[in-house]
């Protein structure tokens, strides 16, 4: 009987630790996305670089008012920021959903600015050191 009680209590303890990790992971994910928006708006490439995983991609369907799908890798995205082709707005960030599964996460986020409103679907990965990075962004944009 004591061993069953011990197993149950140990299981509850693990669930509590997992819930705490989820809460701290969610806060870290929200911080990464908020920083991504802020630094993109400021066109600050140096601050964006550590937020983006080496495999980062933007998949922009119906890009820039066309019927095309554009895929930008990390280097292309940062180059567009450097050239001031994108960014340069101030956007309000609203989190609609964050799902975390161990070392991966997705987030649905509204980014509303003066130039455009976006609903973005972000994918993130957690590095072995515990840092969250963006690995993908699928934005839906409405330009003003």
C-alpha positions in Angstrom: 0.0 0.0 0.0 2.8 2.4 0.8 4.5 1.8 -2.5 1.3 2.6 -4.4 0.9 5.8 -2.4 4.5 6.7 -3.1 4.0 6.1 -6.9 0.9 8.2 -6.9 2.6 11.1 -5.0 5.7 10.9 -7.2 3.4 11.1 -10.3 1.7 14.1 -8.9 5.0 15.7 -8.3 6.1 15.1 -11.9 2.9 16.6 -13.2 3.5 19.7 -11.0 7.0 20.1 -12.4 5.7 19.6 -16.0 3.0 22.2 -15.4 5.7 24.6 -14.1 7.9 23.9 -17.1 4.9 24.5 -19.5 4.2 27.8 -17.8 7.8 29.0 -18.0 8.1 27.6 -21.6 4.9 29.5 -22.6 6.3 32.7 -21.1 9.6 32.2 -23.0 7.8 31.5 -26.2 5.7 34.6 -25.9 8.8 36.6 -25.2 10.6 35.3 -28.3 7.6 36.2 -30.5 7.1 39.6 -28.9 10.9 40.3 -29.4 10.6 39.0 -33.0 7.8 41.5 -33.7 9.5 44.4 -31.8 12.9 43.9 -33.5 11.4 43.3 -36.9 9.5 46.5 -36.5 12.7 48.3 -35.6 14.5 46.5 -38.5 17.2 45.3 -35.9 18.9 42.4 -37.6 21.4 41.8 -34.8 18.6 41.4 -32.3 16.6 39.1 -34.7 19.4 36.7 -35.5 19.4 34.8 -32.1 15.6 34.5 -32.2 15.7 32.6 -35.5 16.8 28.9 -35.9 19.2 28.2 -38.7 16.4 26.4 -40.5 13.9 29.4 -40.1 11.5 29.8 -43.0 8.7 32.2 -43.9 5.9 30.7 -46.0 3.9 33.6 -47.3 0.8 32.5 -49.2 -0.6 35.2 -51.5 2.4 37.2 -50.8 2.2 41.0 -51.1 -1.2 41.0 -52.7 -0.4 38.4 -55.4 -1.7 34.8 -55.8 1.8 33.5 -55.3 3.3 31.6 -52.4 6.8 32.9 -51.5 9.2 31.0 -49.3 12.0 32.9 -47.6 14.8 31.3 -45.7 16.5 32.9 -42.8 19.2 34.7 -44.8 16.6 36.1 -47.3 14.4 37.2 -44.5 17.2 39.0 -42.7 18.3 40.5 -45.9 14.9 42.0 -46.5 14.9 43.5 -43.0 18.4 44.9 -43.7 17.3 46.4 -47.0 14.2 47.8 -45.2 11.9 46.0 -47.6 9.9 44.7 -44.6 9.5 45.8 -41.0 9.5 49.4 -40.0 6.0 49.4 -38.4 4.9 49.3 -34.8 2.6 46.3 -34.2 0.5 45.2 -31.3 1.0 41.5 -30.4 -2.0 39.5 -29.3 -1.6 35.7 -28.5 -4.6 33.7 -29.6 -3.1 30.2 -28.9 0.1 28.6 -27.7 0.6 24.8 -27.9 3.6 23.2 -26.4 4.7 19.6 -26.8 8.0 18.8 -25.1 10.6 20.6 -27.3 8.3 22.0 -30.0 5.6 24.6 -30.0 3.1 26.4 -32.2 1.5 29.8 -31.7 -1.3 31.6 -33.4 -0.7 35.4 -33.0 -2.2 38.6 -34.3 0.2 41.4 -35.2 -1.7 44.6 -35.8 0.1 47.7 -37.1 -0.5 50.8 -39.1 0.7 49.3 -42.5 -0.8 45.8 -42.2 -2.5 43.3 -39.9 -1.2 39.8 -39.7 -2.4 36.5 -38.3 0.8 34.4 -38.0 1.2 30.8 -37.3 4.6 30.3 -35.7 6.6 27.1 -35.2 9.3 27.0 -32.5 11.9 24.6 -31.3 13.6 24.3 -28.0 17.4 23.9 -28.2 19.3 21.5 -25.9 20.3 24.6 -23.8 16.6 25.4 -23.2 16.3 28.4 -25.5 13.3 28.7 -27.8 13.8 29.8 -31.4 11.5 30.4 -34.3 11.8 27.8 -37.0 8.8 28.9 -39.1 6.3 31.6 -39.8 3.2 31.3 -41.9 1.6 34.8 -42.0 -1.7 35.9 -43.4 -1.5 39.6 -44.1 -4.2 42.2 -44.7 -2.5 45.4 -46.0 -4.0 48.8 -45.3 
